[in-house]
Every structure is written in structure tokens, then in C-alpha cells.
Amino acid sequence: MNGARASVAWVWAVSALAAAGAAFGLFRLHDLAFLDSDAAQYLSTARNLLAGHGASTDVLYYDEHYRFGTVPAPQTVFPPGLPLILAAALALGADPAQASALAGVAGFCVAGLLLAACLVRLGVTPWLVLLGVGTWFTLALAWINVLEGRSEAVYTAMTLASAAALVAPSPGRARLLAAGFFAAAALTIRYQAVFFLGALALWWFVVLLLRAEGPGRFRRAVTDGLALFVLPVGAALFIFGRNVVLLGAAGGGPLDTVQSGIGGIDLLRTGWWALSDLTGVSRRWLAEAGIGVWLLAAGLLLLSASAVFALRARRPMPARPEAAHARWSGLSLSVAYLAVSAAGLALLAATRAGAYLQGRFLVPFAPFAVIVWVALLDSWLRGVKGHIRMAAAIAVVLLHAGLLVAQVSVADRRLGDLRSDRRIDVIRAALNTPVDGHTLKDYLQQRVAARSPAFAEPAQHVWLLLDRPVLGAAAAGFSATRWTAGDLRRLQYCYGVEFLLFFPPLFDPALAHNANREIFADLARGEVASSLQTVVRTAQVELYRLEREEQGAQPECSAAKRTH
């Protein structure tokens, strides 16, 4: 018993050290220039929460934001959970970049420790627990998500916390309530949590209902189900009900309104690309035949050989009933989550948008795949002895070493992409352009407000540096609007837009995702409309003042009132 406790203590010590190392590395790498457009939306919503405006954004970008005719506009594209966390960090004095880093790093590290907790409760051998935890902490795409200020890390921590509460021989009401609380919290972070709720429903049906024993088992299963689902169902009714009231539909994001689904071979190809992006095992990586490929191949061959020889020599080791129940509970939830998520993402990609299948969307499922892989591997290794077990263990280490090499290639490529993204640097330099005795940033900050926001491209990155309300044009695939001169006039009339801000080095009209941004495409070609009065025009930045048109039919804003 003392030896087992010492092993568990060693697991926790190494896991905590790995979490500390990951936190140190992420904080060292974190940079405002790495934050992406989603991060701007989260931070804008957080600022508006602190200002008492509720879950709203002053970075109007998607068509859904323009449904209301107001600045700030209700935020439906993203749930309010992460902005609430960011608002707490901002209230404590953190700047936007620091708040984003704190939330992401905390979520990533806590997720790793919760993964360790799940594996320990499943009774997994300590060295396999550390192998599983190491797999999470070396997942390159998870690091990139944190650096970009995305929500996946915090969401993953919430789902793992819910799972950890249920990994027990017989979870009581307190554990069920805790699991429901964290599932509800996950839903406030990402709409993707509906897959986790579906997995919880399957888990309840199989574990608490079908496998229940003793008198009153049906009534007990129902009351346990109420304890588990009361909070997540309440959260779902509130979040999706709000979307229905505001938009007339439960889905709050652009991928729910701009539908361009894929099917057949394209669906399979996109799924393979997403898995390759997550694991690093792509056709190109395999074709290079580097050390990682050889390690992966050696591990697979040795593991296959060990499995063949183990068929004769296998001697199952009886597990304690408590451990067996806990393992069944954890495995069934993990498998259900992976299955529901795979089916759900494939359905969304086929019927709505191929963008639902991306490597970053698969990151939250990685710990649950690790739970299934490590727990099954542990069960198998316990049934074999001697040289076969040693060979299988070596094979597993080789296999993970090969995957680690693949992750290094993913990290190198993705970090290179982040460092080559010049948007923040170009905008920061351009905002120092002199205008009427001021910098361009000071000039705009004195003139841009909620009643007179700027229209800019790229809008969300401009907001990060300007710290003023900004309107933008979502790219093709995320917007059904063509963004013509008529739309610019509508923004002027409905929102009081006075300035248009454009950065020529950051806009390529030939790119497919810019096909609907006709206003900026014209400017990129040097075609300036007569309604635009030039304030600043350099190779790096162009600022125009919109002249008011006194005649002509007034454009339709929305059901909401005008802002001026």
C-alpha cells in the first residue's frame, strides 16, 4: 500500500513539474501579436461585461452582429463563459494580452493535471499515466491555441473536470452535481459542449440505468440523472434560448447561417487533414522518412508482434471490483464523447461548413482519446508477462517518441506561421503615422466612439491596438454580405461611421476569402470612391473620412433603432 501511494505521489510530482514547465514556456512565448480574431471578440465581450453592457461586443464583424443596429451589439457568435473569466482578470489589473495568457495557460495546465487525476482513478500503471500526461503537455496544437487566445484549453479543462467527478466506482449525488456544474461551465465556453452533454446522456443511460442493480434502481437512476443534468440543461436553455430570442435561431455563429457543406471524398479528405494537423502525421511528414517515421514504424511493428505472441501467453489479472467499475465508467464516458463528437462534427461539416473539421477543433478530444488508449493499453499489459510485456512497453515508448517528433514538426511550422503574421506589427507601426500634429492612433482615439465607430480591415486586430469600437467585414465563408459601397453607406447611416481605415500590405484582393470585400478590393486597386475624402494615404495605411449624402433613399438598418 505504501509503495502504491509513493508511486501516485511520484506521478503527481512529475505532472506538476510538467505543468509548471508548460506554463513557463507558454508565458515566455505569449505575445499580443499572436492573438487572433477570436481573441479580440472574447476580450471585447469581457470589456463590455465590465462596463455593464452585458454579453456584447464593440467589434462588429459577423453578419449576426449587424442584426441589431447598435454598438455594442449582443454577442451570439461566442458564448459568454471565457469573456467572464477574462473580465475577472481585467478587473484585477491585467492588460488584454495578460488576461488572455492567464486564462489559456491556466486552462491548459489544469487540463493536464485533471487528465492525470482521471488516469490515476482508473488505476492505470504510473508510467503509463505519465506517458498520457506527457502526450497532452507536448501537443503542439494545444500550445498554439493558447498563444492565439482561443477557448479550447479552458473548455478542455471543464470537460475533464466533469469527467474526473464521474470516474468513481459509484459516483454519489455530490459528484453528479459537480459533473453537471462543470459540464454547464463547458457549455458557456464553447457551443461544442453539446457533444459532451450528448456523451453524458449516453453515459447515464448505460452506466446508471442499464447497469443499475438492486431495488428501486430505476427511481435511483432518474434522481441521479436529475442531479447530473439540472445545471447543464439550465445553461443550455439560457444560452440557446437567448440566441433564439435575439436571432430567431439557436445557433449563434456565422457557420450556422453561411452554409457550404462538403460531402463524399471531400469530407474524408478534410477529416484526414484535421487529424494530420493535430498529430503531425501527414503524407508529407511520412514521405520525408525522418527519425520520427522510423520510430513510429518500429513501435507499430514491435507492438503488433507483441500482440500476436501475447494471444497465447495472456493471463488476465483480476482487478478489484471498485477499480473495474471506475474504469468502466471512465472508458464509457470517453468513448461516448469521442463517438458523439466525431459524428457531430462530420454531420456539421457535411450539412453546414467544412470549417467545422479543423485540427484545433479536435484538441479538446485529445485527452479523452488518451484516456481510452492508455486505459486499454494498461489492461492489456496487465495480462501479459515477461519478455512480451517488456517488448510491448518498449513498443509503446517508441510509438510515442515517433509522435513526439511529429509534434516538434507541427510546433515548428505553426510557430513559424505565428511569427510571420505581420498584422499587429504593420498596424502598430501605421498607427504612429503623423496626422495634424498627432499620431494616427491619437487622432482616431479622439474621434472614434460607440456613436461613431471606425470601419477597418483587419477590424479585430485594429481593435486590439486602437481600443475603440471598430466595425469590419467578415471574410467569404463567414458572411453572406458582399460589402459594396451601398453597405458602406448603410454603416454610415445606421452606425455613424465617419472613418474608413485600410492597410494595403495586409489585403490581397486575389485571395478567395477576400472575394466578398469589394470595398477594400477597390482600395487595393487604387480605386477611391468619390464619397471618401482622403485624410492619410501612404504605402502602409490609408484613412478616409466618409462624406455624407443628403439625398437618396435611407438604407434599412434593422429592427433596432439607429445610433444617432
VENURZI-V702520 format. One record per residue. N is the residue number from 1. PHI is phi as a letter, one per 20 degrees, with the letter a starting at -180 (* if undefined). D_CENTER is the distance of its C-alpha to the mean C-alpha in Angstrom with 2 decimals. Layout:
n: (N | N)
phi: (PHI | PHI)
d_center: (D_CENTER | D_CENTER)
//
This chain:
n: (1 | 2 | 3 | 4 | 5 | 6 | 7 | 8 | 9 | 10 | 11 | 12 | 13 | 14 | 15 | 16 | 17 | 18 | 19 | 20 | 21 | 22 | 23 | 24 | 25 | 26 | 27 | 28 | 29 | 30 | 31 | 32 | 33 | 34 | 35 | 36 | 37 | 38 | 39 | 40 | 41 | 42 | 43 | 44 | 45 | 46 | 47 | 48 | 49 | 50 | 51 | 52 | 53 | 54 | 55 | 56 | 57 | 58 | 59 | 60 | 61 | 62 | 63 | 64 | 65 | 66 | 67 | 68 | 69 | 70 | 71 | 72 | 73 | 74 | 75 | 76 | 77 | 78 | 79 | 80 | 81 | 82 | 83 | 84 | 85 | 86 | 87 | 88 | 89 | 90 | 91 | 92 | 93 | 94 | 95 | 96 | 97 | 98 | 99 | 100 | 101 | 102 | 103 | 104 | 105 | 106 | 107 | 108 | 109 | 110 | 111 | 112 | 113 | 114 | 115 | 116 | 117 | 118 | 119 | 120 | 121 | 122 | 123 | 124 | 125 | 126 | 127 | 128 | 129 | 130 | 131 | 132 | 133 | 134 | 135 | 136 | 137 | 138 | 139 | 140 | 141 | 142 | 143 | 144 | 145 | 146 | 147 | 148 | 149 | 150 | 151 | 152 | 153 | 154 | 155 | 156 | 157 | 158 | 159 | 160 | 161 | 162 | 163 | 164 | 165 | 166 | 167 | 168 | 169 | 170 | 171 | 172 | 173 | 174 | 175 | 176 | 177 | 178 | 179 | 180 | 181 | 182 | 183 | 184 | 185 | 186 | 187 | 188 | 189 | 190 | 191 | 192 | 193 | 194 | 195 | 196 | 197 | 198 | 199 | 200 | 201 | 202 | 203 | 204 | 205 | 206 | 207 | 208 | 209 | 210 | 211 | 212 | 213 | 214 | 215 | 216 | 217 | 218 | 219 | 220 | 221 | 222 | 223 | 224 | 225 | 226 | 227 | 228 | 229 | 230 | 231 | 232 | 233 | 234 | 235 | 236 | 237 | 238 | 239 | 240 | 241 | 242 | 243 | 244 | 245 | 246 | 247 | 248 | 249 | 250 | 251 | 252 | 253 | 254 | 255 | 256 | 257 | 258 | 259 | 260 | 261 | 262 | 263 | 264 | 265 | 266 | 267 | 268 | 269 | 270 | 271 | 272 | 273 | 274 | 275 | 276 | 277 | 278 | 279 | 280 | 281 | 282 | 283 | 284 | 285 | 286 | 287 | 288 | 289 | 290 | 291 | 292 | 293 | 294 | 295 | 296 | 297 | 298 | 299 | 300 | 301 | 302 | 303 | 304 | 305 | 306 | 307 | 308 | 309 | 310 | 311 | 312 | 313 | 314 | 315 | 316 | 317 | 318 | 319 | 320 | 321 | 322 | 323 | 324 | 325 | 326 | 327 | 328 | 329 | 330 | 331 | 332 | 333 | 334 | 335 | 336 | 337 | 338 | 339 | 340 | 341 | 342 | 343 | 344 | 345 | 346 | 347 | 348 | 349 | 350 | 351 | 352 | 353 | 354 | 355 | 356 | 357 | 358 | 359 | 360 | 361 | 362 | 363 | 364 | 365 | 366 | 367 | 368 | 369 | 370 | 371 | 372 | 373 | 374 | 375 | 376 | 377 | 378 | 379 | 380 | 381 | 382 | 383 | 384 | 385 | 386 | 387 | 388 | 389 | 390 | 391 | 392 | 393 | 394 | 395 | 396 | 397 | 398 | 399 | 400 | 401 | 402 | 403 | 404 | 405 | 406 | 407 | 408 | 409 | 410 | 411 | 412 | 413 | 414 | 415 | 416 | 417 | 418 | 419 | 420 | 421 | 422 | 423 | 424 | 425 | 426 | 427 | 428 | 429 | 430 | 431 | 432 | 433 | 434 | 435 | 436 | 437 | 438 | 439 | 440 | 441 | 442 | 443 | 444 | 445 | 446 | 447 | 448 | 449 | 450 | 451 | 452 | 453 | 454 | 455 | 456 | 457 | 458 | 459 | 460 | 461 | 462 | 463 | 464 | 465 | 466 | 467 | 468 | 469 | 470 | 471 | 472 | 473 | 474 | 475 | 476 | 477 | 478 | 479 | 480 | 481 | 482 | 483 | 484 | 485 | 486 | 487 | 488 | 489 | 490 | 491 | 492 | 493 | 494 | 495 | 496 | 497 | 498 | 499 | 500 | 501 | 502 | 503 | 504 | 505 | 506 | 507 | 508 | 509 | 510 | 511 | 512 | 513 | 514 | 515 | 516 | 517 | 518 | 519 | 520 | 521 | 522 | 523 | 524 | 525 | 526 | 527 | 528 | 529 | 530 | 531 | 532 | 533 | 534 | 535 | 536 | 537 | 538 | 539 | 540 | 541 | 542 | 543 | 544 | 545 | 546 | 547 | 548 | 549 | 550 | 551 | 552 | 553 | 554 | 555 | 556 | 557 | 558 | 559 | 560 | 561 | 562 | 563 | 564)
phi: (* | f | f | f | f | f | f | f | f | f | f | f | f | f | f | f | f | f | f | f | f | f | f | f | f | f | f | f | e | f | b | g | f | e | f | d | f | f | f | f | f | f | f | f | f | f | f | f | f | f | e | n | e | m | f | b | c | d | d | f | c | e | g | f | f | e | f | d | m | c | c | f | d | g | e | d | f | c | f | e | f | f | g | f | f | f | f | f | f | f | f | e | o | f | e | g | f | f | f | f | f | g | f | f | f | f | f | f | f | f | g | f | f | f | f | f | f | f | f | f | f | f | m | f | g | g | f | f | g | f | f | f | f | f | f | f | f | d | f | f | f | f | f | f | g | f | f | e | m | e | e | g | f | f | f | f | f | f | f | f | f | f | f | f | f | e | f | b | g | b | f | e | f | f | f | f | f | f | f | f | f | f | f | f | f | f | f | f | e | b | f | g | f | f | f | f | f | f | f | f | f | f | f | f | f | e | e | e | d | f | e | f | c | n | f | m | f | f | f | f | f | f | f | f | f | f | f | f | d | f | f | f | f | f | f | f | f | f | f | f | f | f | f | f | f | e | d | n | b | f | f | d | d | f | f | e | d | d | e | b | f | c | b | m | f | f | f | f | f | f | f | f | f | f | f | f | f | f | e | n | e | d | f | f | f | f | f | f | l | e | f | f | f | f | f | f | f | f | f | f | f | f | f | f | f | f | f | f | f | f | g | e | e | f | c | g | d | f | e | f | g | f | f | f | f | f | f | f | f | f | f | f | f | f | f | f | f | f | f | f | f | f | f | f | f | f | f | f | f | f | d | c | b | f | f | f | d | c | g | f | f | e | g | f | e | g | f | f | f | f | g | f | f | f | f | f | f | f | f | f | f | f | e | c | c | m | f | f | f | f | f | f | f | f | f | f | f | f | f | f | f | f | f | f | f | f | f | f | f | f | f | f | f | f | f | f | f | f | f | e | f | e | g | f | f | f | f | g | f | f | f | e | f | f | b | l | n | c | f | g | f | f | g | f | f | f | d | e | b | f | e | b | f | e | d | b | b | e | f | f | f | f | g | g | e | e | l | b | g | c | d | b | d | f | f | g | n | d | b | e | e | e | l | e | f | f | f | f | f | f | f | f | f | e | d | m | f | d | c | d | d | c | d | g | f | d | c | d | f | e | f | f | f | e | f | e | e | f | g | f | f | f | f | f | e | n | e | d | f | f | e | d | e | f | d | c | b | c | f | e | b | c | c | c | d | e | e | f | d | e | d | o | f | f | f | e | e | r | f | f | f | f | e | b)
d_center: (40.90 | 40.93 | 39.70 | 36.74 | 35.86 | 36.23 | 33.88 | 31.20 | 31.79 | 31.45 | 28.10 | 26.83 | 28.39 | 26.84 | 23.34 | 23.72 | 25.00 | 22.06 | 19.66 | 21.95 | 22.04 | 18.29 | 18.21 | 21.17 | 19.75 | 16.47 | 18.59 | 21.05 | 18.67 | 16.73 | 18.04 | 17.75 | 18.18 | 14.86 | 12.85 | 11.57 | 12.23 | 9.17 | 10.28 | 13.71 | 13.00 | 11.67 | 14.70 | 17.04 | 16.39 | 16.95 | 20.15 | 21.36 | 20.88 | 23.05 | 25.49 | 26.01 | 24.66 | 22.20 | 18.70 | 19.51 | 18.75 | 21.33 | 19.31 | 20.34 | 18.70 | 17.95 | 20.93 | 19.86 | 20.36 | 23.84 | 24.96 | 26.38 | 28.42 | 27.53 | 25.89 | 23.74 | 22.38 | 20.66 | 16.87 | 15.89 | 13.05 | 10.65 | 11.87 | 13.73 | 12.53 | 10.63 | 13.39 | 15.93 | 14.95 | 15.04 | 18.29 | 19.79 | 19.20 | 20.67 | 23.54 | 24.36 | 24.92 | 21.85 | 21.28 | 18.00 | 17.08 | 18.20 | 16.38 | 12.98 | 14.13 | 15.51 | 12.55 | 10.20 | 13.25 | 14.44 | 11.42 | 11.50 | 15.29 | 15.72 | 13.64 | 16.12 | 19.04 | 18.15 | 18.00 | 21.42 | 22.64 | 21.85 | 23.63 | 26.53 | 27.05 | 27.14 | 30.03 | 28.62 | 30.81 | 29.80 | 29.47 | 27.09 | 25.01 | 24.78 | 24.01 | 21.02 | 19.78 | 20.47 | 18.41 | 15.24 | 16.31 | 17.12 | 14.01 | 13.74 | 10.37 | 8.98 | 11.31 | 10.31 | 6.69 | 8.81 | 11.45 | 9.67 | 8.79 | 5.06 | 4.24 | 3.21 | 6.87 | 8.42 | 7.43 | 8.79 | 11.71 | 12.55 | 12.85 | 14.83 | 16.94 | 17.80 | 18.73 | 20.73 | 22.75 | 23.78 | 24.77 | 28.41 | 31.70 | 31.99 | 29.35 | 31.22 | 30.47 | 29.00 | 26.44 | 25.69 | 25.25 | 22.93 | 20.82 | 20.79 | 19.94 | 16.76 | 15.83 | 16.53 | 14.48 | 11.41 | 12.28 | 12.52 | 8.93 | 7.46 | 10.15 | 9.02 | 11.09 | 14.16 | 14.10 | 14.44 | 17.18 | 18.85 | 18.92 | 20.43 | 23.00 | 23.98 | 24.23 | 26.45 | 28.59 | 29.20 | 29.40 | 30.76 | 32.80 | 34.09 | 34.63 | 36.04 | 39.63 | 42.54 | 44.02 | 41.86 | 38.81 | 37.74 | 38.03 | 36.20 | 33.31 | 33.10 | 33.19 | 30.57 | 28.37 | 28.97 | 27.98 | 24.72 | 23.71 | 25.30 | 22.40 | 19.48 | 21.79 | 22.75 | 19.21 | 18.62 | 21.97 | 21.30 | 17.91 | 18.91 | 22.49 | 21.65 | 20.05 | 23.22 | 25.46 | 23.88 | 23.12 | 25.14 | 22.26 | 19.66 | 16.79 | 15.83 | 14.01 | 15.63 | 14.83 | 17.00 | 19.89 | 19.98 | 20.54 | 21.12 | 20.62 | 21.65 | 23.87 | 26.09 | 25.92 | 23.19 | 20.87 | 21.87 | 21.58 | 18.03 | 17.12 | 19.02 | 17.35 | 13.83 | 15.44 | 17.32 | 14.43 | 12.97 | 16.48 | 18.35 | 21.11 | 21.87 | 25.28 | 25.80 | 25.08 | 27.43 | 30.03 | 30.23 | 31.50 | 30.69 | 31.01 | 27.63 | 28.80 | 32.07 | 30.52 | 28.29 | 31.36 | 33.59 | 31.28 | 31.02 | 34.79 | 35.73 | 33.46 | 34.96 | 38.44 | 37.86 | 36.75 | 39.93 | 42.22 | 40.55 | 41.50 | 45.06 | 44.57 | 41.91 | 42.99 | 40.52 | 40.23 | 40.29 | 37.49 | 38.06 | 37.52 | 35.11 | 32.95 | 33.20 | 32.01 | 29.05 | 28.10 | 28.49 | 26.35 | 23.43 | 23.77 | 24.15 | 20.99 | 18.93 | 20.67 | 20.29 | 16.51 | 16.31 | 18.95 | 17.68 | 14.17 | 15.95 | 18.38 | 16.06 | 13.88 | 17.24 | 18.82 | 16.32 | 16.56 | 20.32 | 20.98 | 18.58 | 16.68 | 16.16 | 12.88 | 11.37 | 12.23 | 10.24 | 10.00 | 6.37 | 6.05 | 8.78 | 7.74 | 7.74 | 11.06 | 12.59 | 14.23 | 15.77 | 17.09 | 18.51 | 20.16 | 21.82 | 22.93 | 24.28 | 25.94 | 27.67 | 28.68 | 30.13 | 32.07 | 33.49 | 34.50 | 36.29 | 38.53 | 39.76 | 41.94 | 43.56 | 42.97 | 40.65 | 38.23 | 38.47 | 37.86 | 34.83 | 33.38 | 34.06 | 32.44 | 29.19 | 29.23 | 29.97 | 27.21 | 24.57 | 26.27 | 25.90 | 22.16 | 21.97 | 23.87 | 21.47 | 18.57 | 20.81 | 21.11 | 17.37 | 17.13 | 20.23 | 19.13 | 15.69 | 17.25 | 20.06 | 17.95 | 16.55 | 20.13 | 21.65 | 19.63 | 22.48 | 21.23 | 21.27 | 24.48 | 26.22 | 25.46 | 26.51 | 29.71 | 30.48 | 30.22 | 33.11 | 35.36 | 38.56 | 39.30 | 42.43 | 42.68 | 39.04 | 35.84 | 33.78 | 31.14 | 33.89 | 35.43 | 32.31 | 31.42 | 34.96 | 34.69 | 31.15 | 30.29 | 28.85 | 32.06 | 32.00 | 28.49 | 28.21 | 27.02 | 25.31 | 23.54 | 20.95 | 20.61 | 17.39 | 18.44 | 21.91 | 20.78 | 19.32 | 22.84 | 25.13 | 23.89 | 25.48 | 24.51 | 23.56 | 23.47 | 22.04 | 22.08 | 18.97 | 19.32 | 20.92 | 18.71 | 16.99 | 20.37 | 23.72 | 25.62 | 27.83 | 28.03 | 31.76 | 34.39 | 34.75 | 31.17 | 31.83 | 34.94 | 33.06 | 30.67 | 33.81 | 35.56 | 32.80 | 30.89 | 33.58 | 31.90 | 34.46 | 32.79 | 30.93 | 29.24 | 28.69 | 28.01 | 29.79 | 28.46 | 24.86 | 25.72 | 26.99 | 28.46 | 28.77 | 25.06 | 24.11 | 21.19 | 23.82 | 26.28 | 25.93 | 26.19 | 29.97 | 30.71 | 29.13 | 30.44 | 33.91 | 33.55 | 32.42 | 35.65 | 37.67 | 38.38 | 38.43 | 39.23 | 42.34 | 40.42 | 38.57 | 40.57 | 39.69 | 39.02 | 37.63 | 37.41 | 36.80 | 35.22 | 32.04 | 31.73 | 33.35 | 33.80 | 35.64 | 37.10 | 37.16 | 40.73 | 41.34 | 42.97 | 45.57 | 46.47 | 44.81 | 42.97 | 40.26 | 36.79 | 35.01 | 32.25 | 30.95 | 32.18 | 31.43 | 34.01 | 34.19 | 33.18 | 36.57)
//
